[in-house]
Amino acid sequence: MEPIPLPSHIHYELLLQLLERQTIFAVSQKPSQREQVQQLIATLRKALAQQKHLEESCERENLPVEYRWSLNEGNGKSGSSLNSPNVHPTPPV
């Protein structure tokens, strides 16, 4: 069975760190934009939580998951097929 492709968790973490460390600081004096950034952060956290629920569902049903680092993976290259959502590939250096 082909693994189910999912974004690597590091993608969410990178976006969250950027928004929480730099974007929120840049809009600190702009209440409207600050609120939008806070909503975006909350949405990304929810998306990651939803993905984790999907991973747990896949694990319960013994469906393999493949964490993708880019859209170029999965075209004949070996990816990181994982049966456990708690194991993550090491990021490329």
N, C-alpha and C positions, 0 to 999 in steps of 0.2 A: 504494500500500500504506500502510495506517495505521501510524504509528510505534508502537513498543513503549514504553509508559509505564514509566519507572523513577524512583525517588526521586533528587532532586538530591544530589550528594555532600555538599553543605553540611549536609544533615540529619544525616549520620553525624558530620561534624566537630563540629557543635554539641553533639551528645550526648556525644561523646568529650571535648571540652573541659570540659563541665560535670562529667562524672564524674571526670576527671583533675585538675581544678583545685579543685573545691569539694567534691564528694561524698567523695572519698578523704581529704581533709583532715578532714571532719566525722566520719569513722569511724576516724580514725587510731589511737584508743585502744581500738577495739572489734575484736579480731582476726577474729571470725566475720563481721561485716559487711564488714570490709575485704577479706577473701577473696572474698566474694560480689561486691563492687564490682569487684575485679580480674578475676573471671570474666566479669562483664558487659562490661567493657572489651574483654577478649579476644574475646568473642562478637561484639561490634560490629565489631571490626577484621576478623574472619573474614567477617562479612556484607558488609562493604565490598569485601573481596578477591573474594568470590564474585560480587558484582555486577559488578566490573571484568572478571572472566572472562566473564560473560554478555555484557557490552558488546563485548569482543574477539570473541566468537563471532558476535555480530550484525554487527560490522564486516566480518568475513571473509565472511559470507554476504550482504553488502550490504543488511541489514535496518536501516531507520531507527530511531533511538532518540529518545525525547522525554523530557527531564528535567523532572519535575514538582516544583513548589514546594508544591502543595496538591492536595487531592482535587477542587477546583472547576475545575481546568484540564481541557481536553480536551472540554468541553461546548460546542463552537462557538467558544471563544476560540482565538486562535492561540498555540501553545506554542512551545517551543524545539526544533524538530525538528533533530536532528543526526545526521549519518552517521558522525562521528568521535567516539569516547568521550573523546578528549583535549580536546575543546572544550566548555566549560561556559558556560551563560548567566550574565550578571552578576546577582547577587542584587538583588531589589527593595530600594529604599531607603525 
